Amino acid sequence: MTDSTTGEAPRTLRVFLVDDHAMFRAGVRAELGRHVDVVGEASTVAEAVSRIAAALPDVVLLDVHMPDGGGRAVLESMRRTHPDVKFLALSVSDAAEDVIGLIRAGARGYVTKTISPDELAAAIRRVADGDAVFSPRLAGFVLDAFAARPDVPVADPELDQLTNREREVLRLLARGYAYKEIARELFISIKTVETHVSNVLRKLQMSNRYELSRWAADRRLV
């Protein structure tokens, strides 16, 4: 497998596991071993905070319900001191309050433990690349939560810079779609999607897809 933009094989991602069930951690480690480099694991909030700071992984797979505050406590402890570390919630819970709570705390995605190993590996890669990732039925919870925000002004000079097609691409990007999925949805090539994203980044003077997603969410474009 090669990166579509560079032609090079993607680097092996460094992943950290946080879950209070040792057997589950062992299973995830075994299933993901051929996809990523699992650089550490923790079963408590305190262990997670100290070990993640030492390991500095690309992505942390984070359980929601653990003693001493669970995944949200880990996020709240880490996000100010280590903003470059990305978190993907991996839980048996599909409750709206859990999903929204973790996303508001800073997680870049939320998937349930019914996900297949290949799907989980793909989700980790997307989160590392700056995308937001959700199990299908959970995305609605997040969209509803953002929809509850106050309306933004009708006049928006920044938004007015974008063409209709650029807005369509941006909206799908903010919903967590990968470039390939955007291309399929809009019946355009992946290269065209990349061009539109580059244009949007330039026009809005932003540097990555995460910033674009937050910008779009703030304007309720999702």
PyMOL commands that place a pseudoatom at each C-alpha (Angstrom):
pseudoatom trace, name=CA, resn=MET, resi=1, chain=A, elem=C, hetatm=0, pos=[0.000, 0.000, 0.000]
pseudoatom trace, name=CA, resn=THR, resi=2, chain=A, elem=C, hetatm=0, pos=[1.309, 3.459, -0.919]
pseudoatom trace, name=CA, resn=ASP, resi=3, chain=A, elem=C, hetatm=0, pos=[0.350, 7.009, -0.014]
pseudoatom trace, name=CA, resn=SER, resi=4, chain=A, elem=C, hetatm=0, pos=[-1.633, 8.558, -2.912]
pseudoatom trace, name=CA, resn=THR, resi=5, chain=A, elem=C, hetatm=0, pos=[0.069, 11.933, -2.491]
pseudoatom trace, name=CA, resn=THR, resi=6, chain=A, elem=C, hetatm=0, pos=[3.704, 10.860, -2.117]
pseudoatom trace, name=CA, resn=GLY, resi=7, chain=A, elem=C, hetatm=0, pos=[3.833, 7.443, -3.779]
pseudoatom trace, name=CA, resn=GLU, resi=8, chain=A, elem=C, hetatm=0, pos=[5.600, 6.101, -0.693]
pseudoatom trace, name=CA, resn=ALA, resi=9, chain=A, elem=C, hetatm=0, pos=[4.492, 3.395, 1.728]
pseudoatom trace, name=CA, resn=PRO, resi=10, chain=A, elem=C, hetatm=0, pos=[2.765, 4.971, 4.757]
pseudoatom trace, name=CA, resn=ARG, resi=11, chain=A, elem=C, hetatm=0, pos=[4.816, 4.922, 7.933]
pseudoatom trace, name=CA, resn=THR, resi=12, chain=A, elem=C, hetatm=0, pos=[3.885, 2.512, 10.694]
pseudoatom trace, name=CA, resn=LEU, resi=13, chain=A, elem=C, hetatm=0, pos=[1.719, 4.313, 13.219]
pseudoatom trace, name=CA, resn=ARG, resi=14, chain=A, elem=C, hetatm=0, pos=[2.531, 4.185, 16.922]
pseudoatom trace, name=CA, resn=VAL, resi=15, chain=A, elem=C, hetatm=0, pos=[-0.557, 3.251, 18.935]
pseudoatom trace, name=CA, resn=PHE, resi=16, chain=A, elem=C, hetatm=0, pos=[-1.223, 3.139, 22.686]
pseudoatom trace, name=CA, resn=LEU, resi=17, chain=A, elem=C, hetatm=0, pos=[-4.023, 1.068, 24.276]
pseudoatom trace, name=CA, resn=VAL, resi=18, chain=A, elem=C, hetatm=0, pos=[-6.055, 2.200, 27.300]
pseudoatom trace, name=CA, resn=ASP, resi=19, chain=A, elem=C, hetatm=0, pos=[-8.581, -0.318, 28.650]
pseudoatom trace, name=CA, resn=ASP, resi=20, chain=A, elem=C, hetatm=0, pos=[-9.120, -1.831, 32.094]
pseudoatom trace, name=CA, resn=HIS, resi=21, chain=A, elem=C, hetatm=0, pos=[-9.616, -5.355, 30.706]
pseudoatom trace, name=CA, resn=ALA, resi=22, chain=A, elem=C, hetatm=0, pos=[-6.295, -7.111, 30.127]
pseudoatom trace, name=CA, resn=MET, resi=23, chain=A, elem=C, hetatm=0, pos=[-7.793, -9.781, 27.873]
pseudoatom trace, name=CA, resn=PHE, resi=24, chain=A, elem=C, hetatm=0, pos=[-9.301, -7.151, 25.601]
pseudoatom trace, name=CA, resn=ARG, resi=25, chain=A, elem=C, hetatm=0, pos=[-5.988, -5.277, 25.362]
pseudoatom trace, name=CA, resn=ALA, resi=26, chain=A, elem=C, hetatm=0, pos=[-4.214, -8.517, 24.482]
pseudoatom trace, name=CA, resn=GLY, resi=27, chain=A, elem=C, hetatm=0, pos=[-6.761, -9.244, 21.764]
pseudoatom trace, name=CA, resn=VAL, resi=28, chain=A, elem=C, hetatm=0, pos=[-6.472, -5.788, 20.228]
pseudoatom trace, name=CA, resn=ARG, resi=29, chain=A, elem=C, hetatm=0, pos=[-2.673, -5.965, 20.347]
pseudoatom trace, name=CA, resn=ALA, resi=30, chain=A, elem=C, hetatm=0, pos=[-2.733, -9.318, 18.558]
pseudoatom trace, name=CA, resn=GLU, resi=31, chain=A, elem=C, hetatm=0, pos=[-5.229, -8.190, 15.907]
pseudoatom trace, name=CA, resn=LEU, resi=32, chain=A, elem=C, hetatm=0, pos=[-3.504, -4.868, 15.181]
pseudoatom trace, name=CA, resn=GLY, resi=33, chain=A, elem=C, hetatm=0, pos=[0.044, -6.172, 15.267]
pseudoatom trace, name=CA, resn=ARG, resi=34, chain=A, elem=C, hetatm=0, pos=[0.384, -6.416, 11.482]
pseudoatom trace, name=CA, resn=HIS, resi=35, chain=A, elem=C, hetatm=0, pos=[-1.062, -2.930, 10.957]
pseudoatom trace, name=CA, resn=VAL, resi=36, chain=A, elem=C, hetatm=0, pos=[0.505, -0.711, 13.636]
pseudoatom trace, name=CA, resn=ASP, resi=37, chain=A, elem=C, hetatm=0, pos=[3.229, -0.590, 16.277]
pseudoatom trace, name=CA, resn=VAL, resi=38, chain=A, elem=C, hetatm=0, pos=[1.583, -0.926, 19.708]
pseudoatom trace, name=CA, resn=VAL, resi=39, chain=A, elem=C, hetatm=0, pos=[3.992, 1.067, 21.888]
pseudoatom trace, name=CA, resn=GLY, resi=40, chain=A, elem=C, hetatm=0, pos=[2.285, 0.697, 25.261]
pseudoatom trace, name=CA, resn=GLU, resi=41, chain=A, elem=C, hetatm=0, pos=[-0.845, 0.070, 27.248]
pseudoatom trace, name=CA, resn=ALA, resi=42, chain=A, elem=C, hetatm=0, pos=[-2.517, 1.091, 30.493]
pseudoatom trace, name=CA, resn=SER, resi=43, chain=A, elem=C, hetatm=0, pos=[-5.437, -0.079, 32.604]
pseudoatom trace, name=CA, resn=THR, resi=44, chain=A, elem=C, hetatm=0, pos=[-6.042, 3.013, 34.758]
pseudoatom trace, name=CA, resn=VAL, resi=45, chain=A, elem=C, hetatm=0, pos=[-6.295, 6.749, 34.246]
pseudoatom trace, name=CA, resn=ALA, resi=46, chain=A, elem=C, hetatm=0, pos=[-3.100, 7.431, 36.187]
pseudoatom trace, name=CA, resn=GLU, resi=47, chain=A, elem=C, hetatm=0, pos=[-1.137, 4.815, 34.240]
pseudoatom trace, name=CA, resn=ALA, resi=48, chain=A, elem=C, hetatm=0, pos=[-2.482, 6.153, 30.969]
pseudoatom trace, name=CA, resn=VAL, resi=49, chain=A, elem=C, hetatm=0, pos=[-1.517, 9.759, 31.671]
pseudoatom trace, name=CA, resn=SER, resi=50, chain=A, elem=C, hetatm=0, pos=[2.061, 8.952, 32.672]
pseudoatom trace, name=CA, resn=ARG, resi=51, chain=A, elem=C, hetatm=0, pos=[2.713, 6.282, 30.035]
pseudoatom trace, name=CA, resn=ILE, resi=52, chain=A, elem=C, hetatm=0, pos=[1.215, 8.201, 27.123]
pseudoatom trace, name=CA, resn=ALA, resi=53, chain=A, elem=C, hetatm=0, pos=[3.382, 11.193, 28.047]
pseudoatom trace, name=CA, resn=ALA, resi=54, chain=A, elem=C, hetatm=0, pos=[6.439, 8.929, 27.962]
pseudoatom trace, name=CA, resn=ALA, resi=55, chain=A, elem=C, hetatm=0, pos=[5.558, 7.004, 24.789]
pseudoatom trace, name=CA, resn=LEU, resi=56, chain=A, elem=C, hetatm=0, pos=[4.146, 9.922, 22.727]
pseudoatom trace, name=CA, resn=PRO, resi=57, chain=A, elem=C, hetatm=0, pos=[2.104, 7.719, 20.377]
pseudoatom trace, name=CA, resn=ASP, resi=58, chain=A, elem=C, hetatm=0, pos=[0.391, 8.913, 17.225]
pseudoatom trace, name=CA, resn=VAL, resi=59, chain=A, elem=C, hetatm=0, pos=[-3.005, 7.583, 18.311]
pseudoatom trace, name=CA, resn=VAL, resi=60, chain=A, elem=C, hetatm=0, pos=[-4.424, 6.394, 21.629]
pseudoatom trace, name=CA, resn=LEU, resi=61, chain=A, elem=C, hetatm=0, pos=[-7.237, 3.820, 21.622]
pseudoatom trace, name=CA, resn=LEU, resi=62, chain=A, elem=C, hetatm=0, pos=[-9.253, 4.840, 24.644]
pseudoatom trace, name=CA, resn=ASP, resi=63, chain=A, elem=C, hetatm=0, pos=[-11.934, 2.990, 26.596]
pseudoatom trace, name=CA, resn=VAL, resi=64, chain=A, elem=C, hetatm=0, pos=[-14.762, 5.139, 27.923]
pseudoatom trace, name=CA, resn=HIS, resi=65, chain=A, elem=C, hetatm=0, pos=[-15.711, 3.498, 31.207]
pseudoatom trace, name=CA, resn=MET, resi=66, chain=A, elem=C, hetatm=0, pos=[-12.861, 2.909, 33.640]
pseudoatom trace, name=CA, resn=PRO, resi=67, chain=A, elem=C, hetatm=0, pos=[-12.375, 3.701, 37.345]
pseudoatom trace, name=CA, resn=ASP, resi=68, chain=A, elem=C, hetatm=0, pos=[-11.311, 7.222, 38.382]
pseudoatom trace, name=CA, resn=GLY, resi=69, chain=A, elem=C, hetatm=0, pos=[-13.037, 9.124, 35.592]
pseudoatom trace, name=CA, resn=GLY, resi=70, chain=A, elem=C, hetatm=0, pos=[-12.548, 6.873, 32.585]
pseudoatom trace, name=CA, resn=GLY, resi=71, chain=A, elem=C, hetatm=0, pos=[-11.505, 7.981, 29.128]
pseudoatom trace, name=CA, resn=ARG, resi=72, chain=A, elem=C, hetatm=0, pos=[-12.715, 11.530, 29.608]
pseudoatom trace, name=CA, resn=ALA, resi=73, chain=A, elem=C, hetatm=0, pos=[-10.344, 12.014, 32.563]
pseudoatom trace, name=CA, resn=VAL, resi=74, chain=A, elem=C, hetatm=0, pos=[-7.427, 10.840, 30.417]
pseudoatom trace, name=CA, resn=LEU, resi=75, chain=A, elem=C, hetatm=0, pos=[-8.367, 13.272, 27.660]
pseudoatom trace, name=CA, resn=GLU, resi=76, chain=A, elem=C, hetatm=0, pos=[-8.766, 16.205, 30.006]
pseudoatom trace, name=CA, resn=SER, resi=77, chain=A, elem=C, hetatm=0, pos=[-5.356, 15.492, 31.552]
pseudoatom trace, name=CA, resn=MET, resi=78, chain=A, elem=C, hetatm=0, pos=[-3.547, 15.116, 28.240]
pseudoatom trace, name=CA, resn=ARG, resi=79, chain=A, elem=C, hetatm=0, pos=[-5.033, 17.567, 25.770]
pseudoatom trace, name=CA, resn=ARG, resi=80, chain=A, elem=C, hetatm=0, pos=[-3.377, 20.715, 27.147]
pseudoatom trace, name=CA, resn=THR, resi=81, chain=A, elem=C, hetatm=0, pos=[0.106, 19.254, 27.574]
pseudoatom trace, name=CA, resn=HIS, resi=82, chain=A, elem=C, hetatm=0, pos=[0.155, 16.914, 24.554]
pseudoatom trace, name=CA, resn=PRO, resi=83, chain=A, elem=C, hetatm=0, pos=[-2.144, 18.384, 21.881]
pseudoatom trace, name=CA, resn=ASP, resi=84, chain=A, elem=C, hetatm=0, pos=[-0.465, 16.436, 19.062]
pseudoatom trace, name=CA, resn=VAL, resi=85, chain=A, elem=C, hetatm=0, pos=[-1.535, 13.054, 20.456]
pseudoatom trace, name=CA, resn=LYS, resi=86, chain=A, elem=C, hetatm=0, pos=[-4.836, 11.983, 18.869]
pseudoatom trace, name=CA, resn=PHE, resi=87, chain=A, elem=C, hetatm=0, pos=[-7.454, 9.900, 20.660]
pseudoatom trace, name=CA, resn=LEU, resi=88, chain=A, elem=C, hetatm=0, pos=[-9.920, 7.396, 19.223]
pseudoatom trace, name=CA, resn=ALA, resi=89, chain=A, elem=C, hetatm=0, pos=[-12.548, 6.111, 21.654]
pseudoatom trace, name=CA, resn=LEU, resi=90, chain=A, elem=C, hetatm=0, pos=[-13.135, 2.349, 21.459]
pseudoatom trace, name=CA, resn=SER, resi=91, chain=A, elem=C, hetatm=0, pos=[-16.019, 1.226, 23.646]
pseudoatom trace, name=CA, resn=VAL, resi=92, chain=A, elem=C, hetatm=0, pos=[-18.899, -1.199, 24.082]
pseudoatom trace, name=CA, resn=SER, resi=93, chain=A, elem=C, hetatm=0, pos=[-21.098, 1.808, 24.831]
pseudoatom trace, name=CA, resn=ASP, resi=94, chain=A, elem=C, hetatm=0, pos=[-23.068, 3.487, 22.058]
pseudoatom trace, name=CA, resn=ALA, resi=95, chain=A, elem=C, hetatm=0, pos=[-24.911, 5.856, 24.401]
pseudoatom trace, name=CA, resn=ALA, resi=96, chain=A, elem=C, hetatm=0, pos=[-25.259, 9.393, 23.056]
pseudoatom trace, name=CA, resn=GLU, resi=97, chain=A, elem=C, hetatm=0, pos=[-23.963, 10.978, 26.273]
pseudoatom trace, name=CA, resn=ASP, resi=98, chain=A, elem=C, hetatm=0, pos=[-20.776, 8.885, 26.125]
pseudoatom trace, name=CA, resn=VAL, resi=99, chain=A, elem=C, hetatm=0, pos=[-20.134, 9.715, 22.485]
pseudoatom trace, name=CA, resn=ILE, resi=100, chain=A, elem=C, hetatm=0, pos=[-20.755, 13.435, 22.870]
pseudoatom trace, name=CA, resn=GLY, resi=101, chain=A, elem=C, hetatm=0, pos=[-18.828, 13.634, 26.157]
pseudoatom trace, name=CA, resn=LEU, resi=102, chain=A, elem=C, hetatm=0, pos=[-15.695, 12.084, 24.670]
pseudoatom trace, name=CA, resn=ILE, resi=103, chain=A, elem=C, hetatm=0, pos=[-15.822, 14.194, 21.512]
pseudoatom trace, name=CA, resn=ARG, resi=104, chain=A, elem=C, hetatm=0, pos=[-16.288, 17.393, 23.491]
pseudoatom trace, name=CA, resn=ALA, resi=105, chain=A, elem=C, hetatm=0, pos=[-13.319, 16.365, 25.656]
pseudoatom trace, name=CA, resn=GLY, resi=106, chain=A, elem=C, hetatm=0, pos=[-11.139, 16.117, 22.564]
pseudoatom trace, name=CA, resn=ALA, resi=107, chain=A, elem=C, hetatm=0, pos=[-11.417, 12.626, 21.022]
pseudoatom trace, name=CA, resn=ARG, resi=108, chain=A, elem=C, hetatm=0, pos=[-11.123, 12.603, 17.232]
pseudoatom trace, name=CA, resn=GLY, resi=109, chain=A, elem=C, hetatm=0, pos=[-13.509, 9.694, 16.830]
pseudoatom trace, name=CA, resn=TYR, resi=110, chain=A, elem=C, hetatm=0, pos=[-15.610, 7.045, 18.514]
pseudoatom trace, name=CA, resn=VAL, resi=111, chain=A, elem=C, hetatm=0, pos=[-16.106, 3.455, 17.388]
pseudoatom trace, name=CA, resn=THR, resi=112, chain=A, elem=C, hetatm=0, pos=[-17.703, 0.491, 19.101]
pseudoatom trace, name=CA, resn=LYS, resi=113, chain=A, elem=C, hetatm=0, pos=[-15.944, -2.747, 19.966]
pseudoatom trace, name=CA, resn=THR, resi=114, chain=A, elem=C, hetatm=0, pos=[-17.942, -4.603, 17.315]
pseudoatom trace, name=CA, resn=ILE, resi=115, chain=A, elem=C, hetatm=0, pos=[-15.620, -3.053, 14.704]
pseudoatom trace, name=CA, resn=SER, resi=116, chain=A, elem=C, hetatm=0, pos=[-13.500, -5.492, 12.683]
pseudoatom trace, name=CA, resn=PRO, resi=117, chain=A, elem=C, hetatm=0, pos=[-9.692, -5.449, 12.965]
pseudoatom trace, name=CA, resn=ASP, resi=118, chain=A, elem=C, hetatm=0, pos=[-9.271, -4.135, 9.417]
pseudoatom trace, name=CA, resn=GLU, resi=119, chain=A, elem=C, hetatm=0, pos=[-11.878, -1.422, 9.996]
pseudoatom trace, name=CA, resn=LEU, resi=120, chain=A, elem=C, hetatm=0, pos=[-10.195, -0.443, 13.263]
pseudoatom trace, name=CA, resn=ALA, resi=121, chain=A, elem=C, hetatm=0, pos=[-6.799, -0.215, 11.565]
pseudoatom trace, name=CA, resn=ALA, resi=122, chain=A, elem=C, hetatm=0, pos=[-8.329, 2.014, 8.899]
pseudoatom trace, name=CA, resn=ALA, resi=123, chain=A, elem=C, hetatm=0, pos=[-9.996, 4.181, 11.554]
pseudoatom trace, name=CA, resn=ILE, resi=124, chain=A, elem=C, hetatm=0, pos=[-6.678, 4.614, 13.357]
pseudoatom trace, name=CA, resn=ARG, resi=125, chain=A, elem=C, hetatm=0, pos=[-5.004, 5.680, 10.109]
pseudoatom trace, name=CA, resn=ARG, resi=126, chain=A, elem=C, hetatm=0, pos=[-7.755, 8.208, 9.390]
pseudoatom trace, name=CA, resn=VAL, resi=127, chain=A, elem=C, hetatm=0, pos=[-7.578, 9.702, 12.888]
pseudoatom trace, name=CA, resn=ALA, resi=128, chain=A, elem=C, hetatm=0, pos=[-3.805, 9.978, 12.587]
pseudoatom trace, name=CA, resn=ASP, resi=129, chain=A, elem=C, hetatm=0, pos=[-4.331, 11.819, 9.276]
pseudoatom trace, name=CA, resn=GLY, resi=130, chain=A, elem=C, hetatm=0, pos=[-6.638, 14.320, 10.966]
pseudoatom trace, name=CA, resn=ASP, resi=131, chain=A, elem=C, hetatm=0, pos=[-10.030, 12.895, 10.046]
pseudoatom trace, name=CA, resn=ALA, resi=132, chain=A, elem=C, hetatm=0, pos=[-12.917, 12.401, 12.460]
pseudoatom trace, name=CA, resn=VAL, resi=133, chain=A, elem=C, hetatm=0, pos=[-14.173, 8.811, 12.550]
pseudoatom trace, name=CA, resn=PHE, resi=134, chain=A, elem=C, hetatm=0, pos=[-17.397, 7.360, 13.942]
pseudoatom trace, name=CA, resn=SER, resi=135, chain=A, elem=C, hetatm=0, pos=[-19.265, 4.100, 13.800]
pseudoatom trace, name=CA, resn=PRO, resi=136, chain=A, elem=C, hetatm=0, pos=[-22.162, 4.780, 11.388]
pseudoatom trace, name=CA, resn=ARG, resi=137, chain=A, elem=C, hetatm=0, pos=[-25.052, 5.270, 13.812]
pseudoatom trace, name=CA, resn=LEU, resi=138, chain=A, elem=C, hetatm=0, pos=[-22.966, 7.339, 16.234]
pseudoatom trace, name=CA, resn=ALA, resi=139, chain=A, elem=C, hetatm=0, pos=[-22.230, 10.173, 13.808]
pseudoatom trace, name=CA, resn=GLY, resi=140, chain=A, elem=C, hetatm=0, pos=[-25.785, 11.474, 14.207]
pseudoatom trace, name=CA, resn=PHE, resi=141, chain=A, elem=C, hetatm=0, pos=[-25.249, 12.079, 17.918]
pseudoatom trace, name=CA, resn=VAL, resi=142, chain=A, elem=C, hetatm=0, pos=[-22.312, 14.355, 17.170]
pseudoatom trace, name=CA, resn=LEU, resi=143, chain=A, elem=C, hetatm=0, pos=[-24.118, 16.195, 14.373]
pseudoatom trace, name=CA, resn=ASP, resi=144, chain=A, elem=C, hetatm=0, pos=[-27.089, 16.793, 16.677]
pseudoatom trace, name=CA, resn=ALA, resi=145, chain=A, elem=C, hetatm=0, pos=[-24.787, 18.118, 19.398]
pseudoatom trace, name=CA, resn=PHE, resi=146, chain=A, elem=C, hetatm=0, pos=[-23.185, 20.623, 17.027]
pseudoatom trace, name=CA, resn=ALA, resi=147, chain=A, elem=C, hetatm=0, pos=[-26.597, 21.583, 15.646]
pseudoatom trace, name=CA, resn=ALA, resi=148, chain=A, elem=C, hetatm=0, pos=[-27.552, 22.752, 19.132]
pseudoatom trace, name=CA, resn=ARG, resi=149, chain=A, elem=C, hetatm=0, pos=[-25.027, 25.596, 18.884]
pseudoatom trace, name=CA, resn=PRO, resi=150, chain=A, elem=C, hetatm=0, pos=[-26.306, 29.147, 18.263]
pseudoatom trace, name=CA, resn=ASP, resi=151, chain=A, elem=C, hetatm=0, pos=[-26.614, 30.208, 14.645]
pseudoatom trace, name=CA, resn=VAL, resi=152, chain=A, elem=C, hetatm=0, pos=[-23.684, 32.014, 13.098]
pseudoatom trace, name=CA, resn=PRO, resi=153, chain=A, elem=C, hetatm=0, pos=[-24.220, 35.299, 11.239]
pseudoatom trace, name=CA, resn=VAL, resi=154, chain=A, elem=C, hetatm=0, pos=[-25.617, 34.983, 7.722]
pseudoatom trace, name=CA, resn=ALA, resi=155, chain=A, elem=C, hetatm=0, pos=[-22.827, 37.143, 6.266]
pseudoatom trace, name=CA, resn=ASP, resi=156, chain=A, elem=C, hetatm=0, pos=[-19.542, 35.247, 6.385]
pseudoatom trace, name=CA, resn=PRO, resi=157, chain=A, elem=C, hetatm=0, pos=[-16.740, 36.673, 4.199]
pseudoatom trace, name=CA, resn=GLU, resi=158, chain=A, elem=C, hetatm=0, pos=[-14.541, 33.599, 4.727]
pseudoatom trace, name=CA, resn=LEU, resi=159, chain=A, elem=C, hetatm=0, pos=[-17.267, 31.200, 3.661]
pseudoatom trace, name=CA, resn=ASP, resi=160, chain=A, elem=C, hetatm=0, pos=[-18.171, 33.400, 0.706]
pseudoatom trace, name=CA, resn=GLN, resi=161, chain=A, elem=C, hetatm=0, pos=[-14.659, 32.824, -0.714]
pseudoatom trace, name=CA, resn=LEU, resi=162, chain=A, elem=C, hetatm=0, pos=[-15.425, 29.162, -1.325]
pseudoatom trace, name=CA, resn=THR, resi=163, chain=A, elem=C, hetatm=0, pos=[-17.078, 27.793, -4.429]
pseudoatom trace, name=CA, resn=ASN, resi=164, chain=A, elem=C, hetatm=0, pos=[-20.120, 25.528, -4.107]
pseudoatom trace, name=CA, resn=ARG, resi=165, chain=A, elem=C, hetatm=0, pos=[-17.986, 22.483, -4.854]
pseudoatom trace, name=CA, resn=GLU, resi=166, chain=A, elem=C, hetatm=0, pos=[-15.389, 23.491, -2.258]
pseudoatom trace, name=CA, resn=ARG, resi=167, chain=A, elem=C, hetatm=0, pos=[-18.178, 23.819, 0.300]
pseudoatom trace, name=CA, resn=GLU, resi=168, chain=A, elem=C, hetatm=0, pos=[-19.462, 20.350, -0.572]
pseudoatom trace, name=CA, resn=VAL, resi=169, chain=A, elem=C, hetatm=0, pos=[-15.987, 18.871, -0.123]
pseudoatom trace, name=CA, resn=LEU, resi=170, chain=A, elem=C, hetatm=0, pos=[-15.487, 20.757, 3.136]
pseudoatom trace, name=CA, resn=ARG, resi=171, chain=A, elem=C, hetatm=0, pos=[-18.841, 19.580, 4.502]
pseudoatom trace, name=CA, resn=LEU, resi=172, chain=A, elem=C, hetatm=0, pos=[-18.030, 15.928, 3.823]
pseudoatom trace, name=CA, resn=LEU, resi=173, chain=A, elem=C, hetatm=0, pos=[-14.522, 16.354, 5.208]
pseudoatom trace, name=CA, resn=ALA, resi=174, chain=A, elem=C, hetatm=0, pos=[-15.979, 17.750, 8.440]
pseudoatom trace, name=CA, resn=ARG, resi=175, chain=A, elem=C, hetatm=0, pos=[-18.298, 14.744, 8.652]
pseudoatom trace, name=CA, resn=GLY, resi=176, chain=A, elem=C, hetatm=0, pos=[-15.272, 12.466, 8.769]
pseudoatom trace, name=CA, resn=TYR, resi=177, chain=A, elem=C, hetatm=0, pos=[-15.220, 11.247, 5.171]
pseudoatom trace, name=CA, resn=ALA, resi=178, chain=A, elem=C, hetatm=0, pos=[-11.893, 10.085, 3.738]
pseudoatom trace, name=CA, resn=TYR, resi=179, chain=A, elem=C, hetatm=0, pos=[-10.770, 11.514, 0.389]
pseudoatom trace, name=CA, resn=LYS, resi=180, chain=A, elem=C, hetatm=0, pos=[-11.789, 8.308, -1.401]
pseudoatom trace, name=CA, resn=GLU, resi=181, chain=A, elem=C, hetatm=0, pos=[-15.269, 8.479, 0.126]
pseudoatom trace, name=CA, resn=ILE, resi=182, chain=A, elem=C, hetatm=0, pos=[-15.666, 12.149, -0.839]
pseudoatom trace, name=CA, resn=ALA, resi=183, chain=A, elem=C, hetatm=0, pos=[-14.642, 11.313, -4.405]
pseudoatom trace, name=CA, resn=ARG, resi=184, chain=A, elem=C, hetatm=0, pos=[-17.220, 8.521, -4.572]
pseudoatom trace, name=CA, resn=GLU, resi=185, chain=A, elem=C, hetatm=0, pos=[-19.959, 10.684, -3.021]
pseudoatom trace, name=CA, resn=LEU, resi=186, chain=A, elem=C, hetatm=0, pos=[-19.387, 13.610, -5.409]
pseudoatom trace, name=CA, resn=PHE, resi=187, chain=A, elem=C, hetatm=0, pos=[-18.451, 11.522, -8.471]
pseudoatom trace, name=CA, resn=ILE, resi=188, chain=A, elem=C, hetatm=0, pos=[-15.048, 13.162, -8.845]
pseudoatom trace, name=CA, resn=SER, resi=189, chain=A, elem=C, hetatm=0, pos=[-11.487, 11.849, -8.693]
pseudoatom trace, name=CA, resn=ILE, resi=190, chain=A, elem=C, hetatm=0, pos=[-9.406, 11.648, -5.525]
pseudoatom trace, name=CA, resn=LYS, resi=191, chain=A, elem=C, hetatm=0, pos=[-6.935, 14.044, -7.146]
pseudoatom trace, name=CA, resn=THR, resi=192, chain=A, elem=C, hetatm=0, pos=[-9.741, 16.572, -7.635]
pseudoatom trace, name=CA, resn=VAL, resi=193, chain=A, elem=C, hetatm=0, pos=[-10.729, 16.201, -3.980]
pseudoatom trace, name=CA, resn=GLU, resi=194, chain=A, elem=C, hetatm=0, pos=[-7.125, 16.876, -2.954]
pseudoatom trace, name=CA, resn=THR, resi=195, chain=A, elem=C, hetatm=0, pos=[-7.078, 19.979, -5.162]
pseudoatom trace, name=CA, resn=HIS, resi=196, chain=A, elem=C, hetatm=0, pos=[-10.284, 21.312, -3.608]
pseudoatom trace, name=CA, resn=VAL, resi=197, chain=A, elem=C, hetatm=0, pos=[-8.964, 20.705, -0.088]
pseudoatom trace, name=CA, resn=SER, resi=198, chain=A, elem=C, hetatm=0, pos=[-5.711, 22.492, -0.942]
pseudoatom trace, name=CA, resn=ASN, resi=199, chain=A, elem=C, hetatm=0, pos=[-7.683, 25.444, -2.282]
pseudoatom trace, name=CA, resn=VAL, resi=200, chain=A, elem=C, hetatm=0, pos=[-9.843, 25.619, 0.834]
pseudoatom trace, name=CA, resn=LEU, resi=201, chain=A, elem=C, hetatm=0, pos=[-6.783, 25.455, 3.106]
pseudoatom trace, name=CA, resn=ARG, resi=202, chain=A, elem=C, hetatm=0, pos=[-5.161, 28.279, 1.131]
pseudoatom trace, name=CA, resn=LYS, resi=203, chain=A, elem=C, hetatm=0, pos=[-8.256, 30.478, 1.080]
pseudoatom trace, name=CA, resn=LEU, resi=204, chain=A, elem=C, hetatm=0, pos=[-8.958, 30.050, 4.791]
pseudoatom trace, name=CA, resn=GLN, resi=205, chain=A, elem=C, hetatm=0, pos=[-5.254, 30.221, 5.709]
pseudoatom trace, name=CA, resn=MET, resi=206, chain=A, elem=C, hetatm=0, pos=[-5.316, 26.940, 7.598]
pseudoatom trace, name=CA, resn=SER, resi=207, chain=A, elem=C, hetatm=0, pos=[-2.756, 24.173, 7.703]
pseudoatom trace, name=CA, resn=ASN, resi=208, chain=A, elem=C, hetatm=0, pos=[-4.605, 20.867, 8.206]
pseudoatom trace, name=CA, resn=ARG, resi=209, chain=A, elem=C, hetatm=0, pos=[-7.898, 19.029, 7.915]
pseudoatom trace, name=CA, resn=TYR, resi=210, chain=A, elem=C, hetatm=0, pos=[-8.509, 19.094, 11.652]
pseudoatom trace, name=CA, resn=GLU, resi=211, chain=A, elem=C, hetatm=0, pos=[-8.631, 22.903, 11.611]
pseudoatom trace, name=CA, resn=LEU, resi=212, chain=A, elem=C, hetatm=0, pos=[-10.982, 22.800, 8.629]
pseudoatom trace, name=CA, resn=SER, resi=213, chain=A, elem=C, hetatm=0, pos=[-13.299, 20.359, 10.379]
pseudoatom trace, name=CA, resn=ARG, resi=214, chain=A, elem=C, hetatm=0, pos=[-13.506, 22.519, 13.489]
pseudoatom trace, name=CA, resn=TRP, resi=215, chain=A, elem=C, hetatm=0, pos=[-14.062, 25.634, 11.360]
pseudoatom trace, name=CA, resn=ALA, resi=216, chain=A, elem=C, hetatm=0, pos=[-16.889, 23.906, 9.491]
pseudoatom trace, name=CA, resn=ALA, resi=217, chain=A, elem=C, hetatm=0, pos=[-18.454, 22.606, 12.690]
pseudoatom trace, name=CA, resn=ASP, resi=218, chain=A, elem=C, hetatm=0, pos=[-18.411, 26.079, 14.235]
pseudoatom trace, name=CA, resn=ARG, resi=219, chain=A, elem=C, hetatm=0, pos=[-20.421, 27.283, 11.235]
pseudoatom trace, name=CA, resn=ARG, resi=220, chain=A, elem=C, hetatm=0, pos=[-22.747, 24.297, 11.334]
pseudoatom trace, name=CA, resn=LEU, resi=221, chain=A, elem=C, hetatm=0, pos=[-21.720, 23.248, 7.833]
pseudoatom trace, name=CA, resn=VAL, resi=222, chain=A, elem=C, hetatm=0, pos=[-21.820, 19.596, 8.856]
for i in range(1, 222): cmd.bond("trace and resi %d" % i, "trace and resi %d" % (i + 1))
show_as sticks, trace
zoom trace
